[in-house]
């Protein structure tokens, strides 16, 4: 009897591993779709603002529209969607422990030569008795981003608007391609 239980456990373990890996892969793909929905909508708003009013109008989009877009995508997709960074612009976007650890890992990997566009961390964690799929993906700095997140390329007018909306802004000095923050996602799997 004992041998049959051990054999049954071994067979279940063999099959459970790939199923878990497939679940993780499926959740990661779904998470990428959620990021695409959020980032795509935000980028469209930012490009429109840049065309109609330049970087100073884009700052206002990030200040007002970005949290609204995150809330809408969260509600539509059934995920919690947010942004964070190691150099915060908005203190309300401070990372939790999981996201902070991912950011620190990404920074080390970037220093070792990995590109920000490739940096992703996924895990299933238990928080408050719930199983939660977590996903953190680096946001590389694009050319458009440099108007507000660059170094000397940020105009004095934009700096003034940034100070008005974000008095403790740290989110400048980035170069194209460099990680300037992360998308951080959560999906509750079980209660």
Backbone as JSON Lines, residues from 0, in Angstrom:
{"i":0,"aa":"X","n":[0.83,-1.19,0.0],"ca":[0.0,0.0,0.0],"c":[0.87,1.26,0.0]}
{"i":1,"aa":"X","n":[1.9,1.24,0.86],"ca":[2.8,2.38,0.96],"c":[3.48,2.65,-0.37]}
{"i":2,"aa":"X","n":[3.9,1.58,-1.07],"ca":[4.55,1.72,-2.37],"c":[3.6,2.33,-3.39]}
{"i":3,"aa":"X","n":[2.32,1.91,-3.36],"ca":[1.34,2.46,-4.29],"c":[1.14,3.95,-4.06]}
{"i":4,"aa":"X","n":[1.12,4.38,-2.78],"ca":[0.96,5.81,-2.47],"c":[2.16,6.6,-2.95]}
{"i":5,"aa":"X","n":[3.34,6.05,-2.73],"ca":[4.56,6.74,-3.19],"c":[4.57,6.83,-4.71]}
{"i":6,"aa":"X","n":[4.21,5.72,-5.38],"ca":[4.16,5.72,-6.84],"c":[3.1,6.71,-7.34]}
{"i":7,"aa":"X","n":[1.94,6.73,-6.7],"ca":[0.89,7.68,-7.1],"c":[1.35,9.11,-6.9]}
{"i":8,"aa":"X","n":[2.04,9.37,-5.79],"ca":[2.55,10.71,-5.52],"c":[3.57,11.1,-6.6]}
{"i":9,"aa":"X","n":[4.45,10.16,-6.95],"ca":[5.48,10.43,-7.96],"c":[4.84,10.74,-9.31]}
{"i":10,"aa":"X","n":[3.83,9.97,-9.7],"ca":[3.13,10.22,-10.97],"c":[2.45,11.59,-10.93]}
{"i":11,"aa":"X","n":[1.77,11.9,-9.83],"ca":[1.11,13.21,-9.7],"c":[2.12,14.33,-9.77]}
{"i":12,"aa":"X","n":[3.27,14.14,-9.13],"ca":[4.3,15.18,-9.14],"c":[4.83,15.41,-10.54]}
{"i":13,"aa":"X","n":[4.99,14.33,-11.29],"ca":[5.48,14.46,-12.67],"c":[4.5,15.26,-13.51]}
{"i":14,"aa":"X","n":[3.2,14.96,-13.35],"ca":[2.19,15.65,-14.14],"c":[1.87,17.04,-13.6]}
{"i":15,"aa":"X","n":[2.01,17.25,-12.3],"ca":[1.69,18.56,-11.72],"c":[2.69,19.62,-12.14]}
{"i":16,"aa":"X","n":[3.98,19.23,-12.28],"ca":[5.0,20.2,-12.67],"c":[4.68,20.87,-13.99]}
{"i":17,"aa":"X","n":[4.48,20.11,-15.07],"ca":[4.17,20.72,-16.36],"c":[2.85,21.5,-16.34]}
{"i":18,"aa":"X","n":[1.86,21.0,-15.61],"ca":[0.59,21.71,-15.54],"c":[0.82,23.07,-14.9]}
{"i":19,"aa":"X","n":[1.59,23.09,-13.82],"ca":[1.9,24.36,-13.15],"c":[2.67,25.29,-14.09]}
{"i":20,"aa":"X","n":[3.63,24.72,-14.82],"ca":[4.4,25.53,-15.77],"c":[3.49,26.09,-16.86]}
{"i":21,"aa":"X","n":[2.56,25.28,-17.34],"ca":[1.62,25.75,-18.36],"c":[0.71,26.83,-17.8]}
{"i":22,"aa":"X","n":[0.27,26.65,-16.55],"ca":[-0.56,27.69,-15.9],"c":[0.21,28.99,-15.8]}
{"i":23,"aa":"X","n":[1.46,28.91,-15.38],"ca":[2.3,30.11,-15.27],"c":[2.48,30.77,-16.63]}
{"i":24,"aa":"X","n":[2.71,29.96,-17.64],"ca":[2.9,30.48,-18.99],"c":[1.62,31.17,-19.47]}
{"i":25,"aa":"X","n":[0.48,30.54,-19.22],"ca":[-0.81,31.1,-19.61],"c":[-1.09,32.41,-18.88]}
{"i":26,"aa":"X","n":[-0.81,32.42,-17.58],"ca":[-1.01,33.64,-16.8],"c":[-0.08,34.76,-17.27]}
{"i":27,"aa":"X","n":[1.16,34.4,-17.59],"ca":[2.12,35.4,-18.08],"c":[1.66,35.99,-19.41]}
{"i":28,"aa":"X","n":[1.14,35.14,-20.28],"ca":[0.62,35.64,-21.57],"c":[-0.58,36.56,-21.34]}
{"i":29,"aa":"X","n":[-1.46,36.15,-20.45],"ca":[-2.61,37.0,-20.12],"c":[-2.14,38.33,-19.54]}
{"i":30,"aa":"X","n":[-1.14,38.26,-18.64],"ca":[-0.58,39.48,-18.05],"c":[0.02,40.4,-19.09]}
{"i":31,"aa":"X","n":[0.71,39.84,-20.07],"ca":[1.28,40.66,-21.16],"c":[0.17,41.37,-21.93]}
{"i":32,"aa":"X","n":[-0.97,40.69,-22.1],"ca":[-2.12,41.32,-22.75],"c":[-2.68,42.46,-21.93]}
{"i":33,"aa":"X","n":[-2.69,42.3,-20.61],"ca":[-3.16,43.36,-19.72],"c":[-2.22,44.56,-19.8]}
{"i":34,"aa":"X","n":[-0.92,44.29,-19.78],"ca":[0.07,45.37,-19.91],"c":[-0.11,46.08,-21.25]}
{"i":35,"aa":"X","n":[-0.3,45.3,-22.3],"ca":[-0.48,45.9,-23.63],"c":[-1.7,46.82,-23.65]}
{"i":36,"aa":"X","n":[-2.79,46.39,-23.03],"ca":[-4.01,47.22,-22.98],"c":[-3.75,48.51,-22.21]}
{"i":37,"aa":"X","n":[-3.09,48.41,-21.07],"ca":[-2.8,49.59,-20.25],"c":[-1.81,50.51,-20.96]}
{"i":38,"aa":"X","n":[-0.67,49.94,-21.37],"ca":[0.38,50.75,-22.0],"c":[-0.09,51.36,-23.31]}
{"i":39,"aa":"X","n":[-0.84,50.6,-24.09],"ca":[-1.34,51.11,-25.37],"c":[-2.29,52.29,-25.2]}
{"i":40,"aa":"X","n":[-3.2,52.17,-24.24],"ca":[-4.15,53.26,-23.98],"c":[-3.42,54.48,-23.45]}
{"i":41,"aa":"X","n":[-2.49,54.27,-22.52],"ca":[-1.74,55.39,-21.95],"c":[-0.88,56.06,-23.02]}
{"i":42,"aa":"X","n":[-0.21,55.27,-23.84],"ca":[0.64,55.85,-24.89],"c":[-0.2,56.69,-25.86]}
{"i":43,"aa":"X","n":[-1.37,56.19,-26.24],"ca":[-2.25,56.93,-27.14],"c":[-2.61,58.29,-26.53]}
{"i":44,"aa":"X","n":[-2.94,58.3,-25.24],"ca":[-3.27,59.55,-24.54],"c":[-2.06,60.49,-24.5]}
{"i":45,"aa":"X","n":[-0.88,59.92,-24.22],"ca":[0.34,60.74,-24.14],"c":[0.73,61.32,-25.49]}
{"i":46,"aa":"X","n":[0.65,60.51,-26.53],"ca":[0.98,61.0,-27.89],"c":[0.02,62.12,-28.27]}
{"i":47,"aa":"X","n":[-1.27,61.94,-27.99],"ca":[-2.26,62.99,-28.28],"c":[-1.95,64.26,-27.52]}
{"i":48,"aa":"X","n":[-1.58,64.12,-26.24],"ca":[-1.25,65.29,-25.43],"c":[0.01,65.98,-25.95]}
{"i":49,"aa":"X","n":[1.0,65.19,-26.35],"ca":[2.24,65.77,-26.87],"c":[1.97,66.56,-28.16]}
{"i":50,"aa":"X","n":[1.09,66.01,-29.01],"ca":[0.77,66.7,-30.26],"c":[-0.02,67.97,-30.02]}
{"i":51,"aa":"X","n":[-0.92,67.95,-29.05],"ca":[-1.79,69.11,-28.84],"c":[-1.23,70.15,-27.88]}
{"i":52,"aa":"X","n":[-0.3,69.75,-27.01],"ca":[0.19,70.72,-26.04],"c":[1.6,70.49,-25.54]}
{"i":53,"aa":"X","n":[2.29,69.52,-26.11],"ca":[3.67,69.27,-25.72],"c":[3.8,68.56,-24.38]}
{"i":54,"aa":"X","n":[5.04,68.49,-23.88],"ca":[5.3,67.75,-22.64],"c":[4.52,68.25,-21.43]}
{"i":55,"aa":"X","n":[4.25,69.53,-21.36],"ca":[3.53,70.03,-20.18],"c":[2.11,69.46,-20.12]}
{"i":56,"aa":"X","n":[1.49,69.28,-21.27],"ca":[0.17,68.65,-21.29],"c":[0.28,67.15,-21.01]}
{"i":57,"aa":"X","n":[1.35,66.52,-21.47],"ca":[1.57,65.09,-21.22],"c":[1.74,64.82,-19.73]}
{"i":58,"aa":"X","n":[2.37,65.73,-19.0],"ca":[2.52,65.58,-17.55],"c":[1.14,65.48,-16.9]}
{"i":59,"aa":"X","n":[0.24,66.3,-17.36],"ca":[-1.12,66.28,-16.8],"c":[-1.84,64.98,-17.12]}
{"i":60,"aa":"X","n":[-1.56,64.41,-18.29],"ca":[-2.15,63.11,-18.65],"c":[-1.65,62.04,-17.68]}
{"i":61,"aa":"X","n":[-0.35,62.03,-17.42],"ca":[0.2,61.05,-16.48],"c":[-0.37,61.26,-15.08]}
{"i":62,"aa":"X","n":[-0.56,62.51,-14.71],"ca":[-1.05,62.83,-13.37],"c":[-2.5,62.43,-13.17]}
{"i":63,"aa":"X","n":[-3.33,62.66,-14.17],"ca":[-4.77,62.42,-14.03],"c":[-5.23,61.17,-14.77]}
{"i":64,"aa":"X","n":[-4.86,61.03,-16.03],"ca":[-5.39,59.94,-16.86],"c":[-4.77,58.58,-16.54]}
{"i":65,"aa":"X","n":[-3.49,58.53,-16.23],"ca":[-2.82,57.24,-16.0],"c":[-3.49,56.43,-14.89]}
{"i":66,"aa":"X","n":[-3.76,57.02,-13.72],"ca":[-4.45,56.24,-12.68],"c":[-5.86,55.81,-13.1]}
{"i":67,"aa":"X","n":[-6.55,56.67,-13.86],"ca":[-7.89,56.31,-14.34],"c":[-7.81,55.16,-15.33]}
{"i":68,"aa":"X","n":[-6.83,55.19,-16.21],"ca":[-6.65,54.11,-17.19],"c":[-6.33,52.81,-16.46]}
{"i":69,"aa":"X","n":[-5.45,52.87,-15.46],"ca":[-5.09,51.68,-14.68],"c":[-6.33,51.1,-13.99]}
{"i":70,"aa":"X","n":[-7.16,51.96,-13.43],"ca":[-8.4,51.5,-12.77],"c":[-9.34,50.85,-13.76]}
{"i":71,"aa":"X","n":[-9.48,51.45,-14.92],"ca":[-10.39,50.91,-15.94],"c":[-9.9,49.56,-16.46]}
{"i":72,"aa":"X","n":[-8.61,49.47,-16.77],"ca":[-8.05,48.21,-17.26],"c":[-8.16,47.14,-16.16]}
{"i":73,"aa":"X","n":[-7.9,47.53,-14.92],"ca":[-8.04,46.58,-13.8],"c":[-9.45,46.03,-13.73]}
{"i":74,"aa":"X","n":[-10.44,46.9,-13.81],"ca":[-11.84,46.48,-13.74],"c":[-12.23,45.63,-14.95]}
{"i":75,"aa":"X","n":[-11.79,46.04,-16.14],"ca":[-12.14,45.31,-17.36],"c":[-11.5,43.93,-17.44]}
{"i":76,"aa":"X","n":[-10.27,43.82,-16.96],"ca":[-9.5,42.58,-17.14],"c":[-9.5,41.67,-15.9]}
{"i":77,"aa":"X","n":[-9.93,42.19,-14.75],"ca":[-9.92,41.38,-13.53],"c":[-8.55,41.23,-12.9]}
{"i":78,"aa":"X","n":[-7.68,42.17,-13.15],"ca":[-6.33,42.21,-12.59],"c":[-6.17,43.52,-11.83]}
{"i":79,"aa":"X","n":[-5.18,43.59,-10.96],"ca":[-4.76,44.87,-10.38],"c":[-3.57,45.33,-11.21]}
{"i":80,"aa":"X","n":[-3.68,46.51,-11.8],"ca":[-2.66,47.04,-12.7],"c":[-2.11,48.32,-12.1]}
{"i":81,"aa":"X","n":[-0.78,48.42,-12.05],"ca":[-0.16,49.63,-11.5],"c":[1.22,49.83,-12.14]}
{"i":82,"aa":"X","n":[1.79,50.98,-11.83],"ca":[3.18,51.26,-12.23],"c":[3.96,51.61,-10.98]}
{"i":83,"aa":"X","n":[5.27,51.39,-11.02],"ca":[6.14,51.77,-9.92],"c":[7.53,52.04,-10.49]}
{"i":84,"aa":"X","n":[8.45,52.39,-9.61],"ca":[9.8,52.69,-10.07],"c":[10.77,52.74,-8.9]}
{"i":85,"aa":"X","n":[12.04,52.7,-9.24],"ca":[13.13,52.94,-8.29],"c":[13.4,54.44,-8.17]}
{"i":86,"aa":"X","n":[12.88,55.21,-9.1],"ca":[12.99,56.67,-9.09],"c":[11.57,57.2,-9.27]}
{"i":87,"aa":"X","n":[10.89,57.37,-8.16],"ca":[9.46,57.71,-8.21],"c":[9.21,59.15,-8.62]}
{"i":88,"aa":"X","n":[8.17,59.3,-9.37],"ca":[7.63,60.62,-9.68],"c":[6.46,60.86,-8.73]}
{"i":89,"aa":"X","n":[5.59,59.87,-8.61],"ca":[4.4,59.96,-7.76],"c":[4.58,59.02,-6.58]}
{"i":90,"aa":"X","n":[4.66,59.55,-5.35],"ca":[4.87,58.68,-4.19],"c":[3.76,57.63,-3.99]}
{"i":91,"aa":"X","n":[2.59,57.87,-4.57],"ca":[1.5,56.89,-4.47],"c":[1.83,55.61,-5.24]}
{"i":92,"aa":"X","n":[2.85,55.66,-6.09],"ca":[3.26,54.49,-6.88],"c":[4.43,53.73,-6.25]}
{"i":93,"aa":"X","n":[4.68,53.96,-4.96],"ca":[5.79,53.28,-4.28],"c":[5.62,51.76,-4.38]}
{"i":94,"aa":"X","n":[6.7,51.04,-4.6],"ca":[6.59,49.59,-4.76],"c":[6.33,48.87,-3.45]}
{"i":95,"aa":"X","n":[5.57,47.77,-3.53],"ca":[5.45,46.88,-2.37],"c":[6.71,46.01,-2.36]}
{"i":96,"aa":"X","n":[6.83,45.11,-1.39],"ca":[8.05,44.32,-1.24],"c":[8.35,43.46,-2.47]}
{"i":97,"aa":"X","n":[7.32,42.82,-3.03],"ca":[7.52,41.97,-4.2],"c":[8.04,42.79,-5.38]}
{"i":98,"aa":"X","n":[7.4,43.92,-5.63],"ca":[7.79,44.79,-6.75],"c":[9.17,45.38,-6.51]}
{"i":99,"aa":"X","n":[9.45,45.79,-5.27],"ca":[10.77,46.35,-4.95],"c":[11.88,45.32,-5.23]}
{"i":100,"aa":"X","n":[11.65,44.07,-4.83],"ca":[12.65,43.02,-5.07],"c":[12.85,42.8,-6.58]}
{"i":101,"aa":"X","n":[11.76,42.84,-7.34],"ca":[11.87,42.69,-8.79],"c":[12.66,43.86,-9.39]}
{"i":102,"aa":"X","n":[12.37,45.07,-8.94],"ca":[13.09,46.25,-9.44],"c":[14.58,46.13,-9.15]}
{"i":103,"aa":"X","n":[14.93,45.73,-7.93],"ca":[16.34,45.59,-7.57],"c":[17.02,44.53,-8.44]}
{"i":104,"aa":"X","n":[16.32,43.42,-8.68],"ca":[16.84,42.37,-9.55],"c":[17.02,42.89,-10.97]}
{"i":105,"aa":"X","n":[16.03,43.62,-11.47],"ca":[16.11,44.16,-12.83],"c":[17.28,45.13,-12.98]}
{"i":106,"aa":"X","n":[17.49,45.98,-11.97],"ca":[18.6,46.93,-12.04],"c":[19.94,46.2,-12.1]}
{"i":107,"aa":"X","n":[20.09,45.15,-11.31],"ca":[21.33,44.36,-11.33],"c":[21.5,43.68,-12.69]}
{"i":108,"aa":"X","n":[20.42,43.13,-13.21],"ca":[20.49,42.45,-14.51],"c":[20.79,43.45,-15.63]}
{"i":109,"aa":"X","n":[20.22,44.64,-15.52],"ca":[20.49,45.68,-16.52],"c":[21.97,46.08,-16.47]}
{"i":110,"aa":"X","n":[22.52,46.19,-15.25],"ca":[23.95,46.5,-15.09],"c":[24.83,45.43,-15.72]}
{"i":111,"aa":"X","n":[24.32,44.18,-15.73],"ca":[25.07,43.05,-16.31],"c":[24.9,42.95,-17.83]}
{"i":112,"aa":"X","n":[24.12,43.87,-18.4],"ca":[24.0,43.91,-19.85],"c":[22.65,43.49,-20.42]}
{"i":113,"aa":"X","n":[21.73,43.02,-19.58],"ca":[20.41,42.67,-20.11],"c":[19.65,43.94,-20.46]}
{"i":114,"aa":"X","n":[18.82,43.83,-21.48],"ca":[18.03,44.99,-21.92],"c":[16.74,45.08,-21.11]}
{"i":115,"aa":"X","n":[16.35,46.3,-20.8],"ca":[15.14,46.53,-20.0],"c":[13.91,45.89,-20.63]}
{"i":116,"aa":"X","n":[13.83,45.91,-21.93],"ca":[12.66,45.36,-22.63],"c":[12.46,43.87,-22.33]}
{"i":117,"aa":"X","n":[13.52,43.17,-21.92],"ca":[13.45,41.73,-21.67],"c":[13.24,41.35,-20.2]}
{"i":118,"aa":"X","n":[13.15,42.32,-19.32],"ca":[13.11,42.04,-17.89],"c":[11.67,41.82,-17.39]}
{"i":119,"aa":"X","n":[11.4,40.58,-16.94],"ca":[10.08,40.2,-16.44],"c":[10.26,39.25,-15.28]}
{"i":120,"aa":"X","n":[9.42,39.39,-14.26],"ca":[9.4,38.45,-13.14],"c":[7.97,38.02,-12.9]}
{"i":121,"aa":"X","n":[7.76,36.71,-12.77],"ca":[6.44,36.18,-12.45],"c":[6.56,35.21,-11.28]}
{"i":122,"aa":"X","n":[5.5,35.12,-10.49],"ca":[5.46,34.18,-9.37],"c":[4.03,34.05,-8.89]}
{"i":123,"aa":"X","n":[3.76,32.92,-8.26],"ca":[2.51,32.77,-7.52],"c":[2.89,32.85,-6.06]}
{"i":124,"aa":"X","n":[2.28,33.78,-5.36],"ca":[2.6,34.02,-3.96],"c":[1.32,33.87,-3.13]}
{"i":125,"aa":"X","n":[1.51,33.72,-1.83],"ca":[0.37,33.71,-0.94],"c":[0.41,34.98,-0.11]}
{"i":126,"aa":"X","n":[-0.68,35.73,-0.17],"ca":[-0.81,36.97,0.6],"c":[-2.17,36.99,1.26]}
{"i":127,"aa":"X","n":[-2.19,37.16,2.57],"ca":[-3.44,37.23,3.32],"c":[-4.34,36.03,3.03]}
{"i":128,"aa":"X","n":[-3.75,34.84,2.93],"ca":[-4.51,33.62,2.7],"c":[-4.99,33.42,1.28]}
{"i":129,"aa":"X","n":[-4.57,34.27,0.35],"ca":[-4.98,34.16,-1.05],"c":[-3.77,33.81,-1.91]}
{"i":130,"aa":"X","n":[-4.0,32.97,-2.93],"ca":[-2.96,32.71,-3.93],"c":[-3.09,33.78,-5.0]}
{"i":131,"aa":"X","n":[-1.98,34.45,-5.27],"ca":[-1.98,35.58,-6.21],"c":[-0.86,35.4,-7.22]}
{"i":132,"aa":"X","n":[-1.21,35.54,-8.49],"ca":[-0.2,35.57,-9.55],"c":[0.33,36.98,-9.61]}
{"i":133,"aa":"X","n":[1.65,37.12,-9.51],"ca":[2.3,38.43,-9.58],"c":[3.15,38.49,-10.84]}
{"i":134,"aa":"X","n":[3.14,39.65,-11.48],"ca":[3.96,39.87,-12.67],"c":[4.49,41.3,-12.62]}
{"i":135,"aa":"X","n":[5.79,41.43,-12.82],"ca":[6.43,42.74,-12.88],"c":[7.23,42.76,-14.18]}
{"i":136,"aa":"X","n":[7.02,43.8,-14.98],"ca":[7.72,43.94,-16.26],"c":[8.34,45.33,-16.34]}
{"i":137,"aa":"X","n":[9.6,45.38,-16.71],"ca":[10.31,46.65,-16.84],"c":[9.71,47.51,-17.95]}
{"i":138,"aa":"X","n":[9.73,48.81,-17.72],"ca":[9.31,49.79,-18.73],"c":[10.59,50.46,-19.26]}
{"i":139,"aa":"X","n":[10.97,50.16,-20.5],"ca":[12.15,50.84,-21.05],"c":[11.81,52.29,-21.42]}
{"i":140,"aa":"X","n":[12.77,53.16,-21.3],"ca":[12.58,54.56,-21.66],"c":[12.62,54.7,-23.17]}
{"i":141,"aa":"X","n":[11.51,55.18,-23.74],"ca":[11.44,55.43,-25.17],"c":[11.8,56.87,-25.49]}
{"i":142,"aa":"X","n":[11.94,57.16,-26.75],"ca":[12.29,58.51,-27.18],"c":[11.3,59.56,-26.69]}
{"i":143,"aa":"X","n":[10.01,59.27,-26.79],"ca":[8.98,60.2,-26.33],"c":[9.1,60.46,-24.83]}
{"i":144,"aa":"X","n":[9.5,59.43,-24.08],"ca":[9.6,59.52,-22.62],"c":[10.66,60.53,-22.17]}
{"i":145,"aa":"X","n":[11.68,60.72,-23.01],"ca":[12.8,61.6,-22.63],"c":[12.39,63.06,-22.45]}
{"i":146,"aa":"X","n":[11.27,63.46,-23.06],"ca":[10.8,64.84,-22.93],"c":[10.46,65.18,-21.48]}
{"i":147,"aa":"X","n":[10.07,64.15,-20.69],"ca":[9.73,64.35,-19.28],"c":[10.63,63.56,-18.33]}
{"i":148,"aa":"X","n":[11.26,62.5,-18.84],"ca":[12.07,61.62,-17.99],"c":[13.56,61.67,-18.3]}
{"i":149,"aa":"X","n":[13.95,62.47,-19.3],"ca":[15.35,62.56,-19.66],"c":[16.14,63.44,-18.69]}
{"i":150,"aa":"X","n":[17.33,63.77,-19.07],"ca":[18.18,64.62,-18.24],"c":[18.06,66.06,-18.68]}
{"i":151,"aa":"X","n":[19.09,66.53,-19.36],"ca":[19.13,67.92,-19.81],"c":[18.12,68.21,-20.91]}
{"i":152,"aa":"X","n":[17.56,67.16,-21.5],"ca":[16.59,67.36,-22.59],"c":[15.21,67.8,-22.08]}
{"i":153,"aa":"X","n":[15.0,67.79,-20.77],"ca":[13.72,68.22,-20.2],"c":[13.75,69.75,-20.11]}
{"i":154,"aa":"X","n":[12.79,70.4,-20.76],"ca":[12.76,71.87,-20.8],"c":[12.45,72.47,-19.43]}
{"i":155,"aa":"X","n":[12.84,73.72,-19.25],"ca":[12.57,74.42,-17.99],"c":[11.07,74.51,-17.73]}
{"i":156,"aa":"X","n":[10.29,74.72,-18.79],"ca":[8.83,74.79,-18.65],"c":[8.26,73.45,-18.14]}
{"i":157,"aa":"X","n":[8.78,72.36,-18.68],"ca":[8.32,71.03,-18.25],"c":[8.75,70.77,-16.81]}
{"i":158,"aa":"X","n":[9.97,71.15,-16.46],"ca":[10.44,70.98,-15.08],"c":[9.52,71.73,-14.12]}
{"i":159,"aa":"X","n":[9.11,72.93,-14.48],"ca":[8.21,73.72,-13.62],"c":[6.86,73.0,-13.43]}
{"i":160,"aa":"X","n":[6.31,72.45,-14.5],"ca":[5.03,71.73,-14.4],"c":[5.21,70.46,-13.58]}
{"i":161,"aa":"X","n":[6.33,69.78,-13.77],"ca":[6.6,68.58,-12.98],"c":[6.67,68.93,-11.49]}
{"i":162,"aa":"X","n":[7.34,70.02,-11.15],"ca":[7.44,70.43,-9.74],"c":[6.07,70.77,-9.16]}
{"i":163,"aa":"X","n":[5.22,71.34,-9.99],"ca":[3.86,71.69,-9.54],"c":[3.06,70.43,-9.2]}
{"i":164,"aa":"X","n":[3.13,69.42,-10.06],"ca":[2.34,68.2,-9.85],"c":[3.05,67.17,-8.98]}
{"i":165,"aa":"X","n":[4.37,67.17,-9.03],"ca":[5.17,66.16,-8.31],"c":[6.34,66.85,-7.61]}
{"i":166,"aa":"X","n":[6.11,67.47,-6.47],"ca":[7.18,68.22,-5.8],"c":[8.41,67.38,-5.44]}
{"i":167,"aa":"X","n":[8.25,66.08,-5.24],"ca":[9.37,65.22,-4.86],"c":[9.84,64.33,-6.02]}
{"i":168,"aa":"X","n":[9.63,64.81,-7.24],"ca":[9.96,64.04,-8.45],"c":[11.41,63.58,-8.45]}
{"i":169,"aa":"X","n":[11.59,62.29,-8.69],"ca":[12.93,61.7,-8.84],"c":[13.1,61.04,-10.21]}
{"i":170,"aa":"X","n":[12.05,61.08,-11.03],"ca":[11.99,60.27,-12.26],"c":[12.57,60.96,-13.48]}
{"i":171,"aa":"X","n":[13.78,61.51,-13.32],"ca":[14.45,62.13,-14.47],"c":[15.88,61.62,-14.54]}
{"i":172,"aa":"X","n":[16.53,61.91,-15.66],"ca":[17.92,61.51,-15.83],"c":[18.08,60.18,-16.56]}
{"i":173,"aa":"X","n":[17.01,59.66,-17.13],"ca":[17.07,58.39,-17.83],"c":[17.58,58.58,-19.26]}
{"i":174,"aa":"X","n":[18.12,57.49,-19.81],"ca":[18.58,57.45,-21.19],"c":[17.68,56.49,-21.96]}
{"i":175,"aa":"X","n":[17.62,56.66,-23.27],"ca":[16.8,55.78,-24.11],"c":[17.18,54.32,-23.89]}
{"i":176,"aa":"X","n":[16.17,53.49,-23.72],"ca":[16.37,52.06,-23.51],"c":[16.52,51.64,-22.07]}
{"i":177,"aa":"X","n":[16.86,52.58,-21.2],"ca":[17.07,52.28,-19.78],"c":[15.74,52.07,-19.06]}
{"i":178,"aa":"X","n":[15.72,51.14,-18.1],"ca":[14.51,50.93,-17.32],"c":[14.22,52.18,-16.49]}
{"i":179,"aa":"X","n":[13.01,52.73,-16.66],"ca":[12.63,53.89,-15.86],"c":[11.55,53.56,-14.85]}
{"i":180,"aa":"X","n":[11.02,52.35,-14.93],"ca":[10.0,51.91,-14.0],"c":[9.5,50.54,-14.41]}
{"i":181,"aa":"X","n":[8.38,50.14,-13.79],"ca":[7.81,48.82,-14.07],"c":[6.29,48.88,-14.11]}
{"i":182,"aa":"X","n":[5.73,47.94,-14.85],"ca":[4.31,47.63,-14.72],"c":[4.27,46.52,-13.67]}
{"i":183,"aa":"X","n":[3.35,46.62,-12.73],"ca":[3.21,45.58,-11.72],"c":[1.76,45.13,-11.68]}
{"i":184,"aa":"X","n":[1.58,43.82,-11.81],"ca":[0.24,43.25,-11.94],"c":[0.0,42.17,-10.89]}
{"i":185,"aa":"X","n":[-1.27,42.04,-10.52],"ca":[-1.69,40.99,-9.61],"c":[-3.01,40.41,-10.1]}
{"i":186,"aa":"X","n":[-3.14,39.08,-9.95],"ca":[-4.41,38.43,-10.25],"c":[-4.67,37.41,-9.14]}
{"i":187,"aa":"X","n":[-5.79,37.57,-8.44],"ca":[-6.13,36.63,-7.38],"c":[-6.58,35.32,-8.03]}
{"i":188,"aa":"X","n":[-5.94,34.22,-7.61],"ca":[-6.24,32.91,-8.16],"c":[-7.2,32.13,-7.27]}
{"i":189,"aa":"X","n":[-7.04,32.29,-5.94],"ca":[-7.94,31.61,-5.01],"c":[-8.03,32.4,-3.72]}
{"i":190,"aa":"X","n":[-9.16,32.27,-3.08],"ca":[-9.42,33.0,-1.82],"c":[-9.03,32.14,-0.64]}
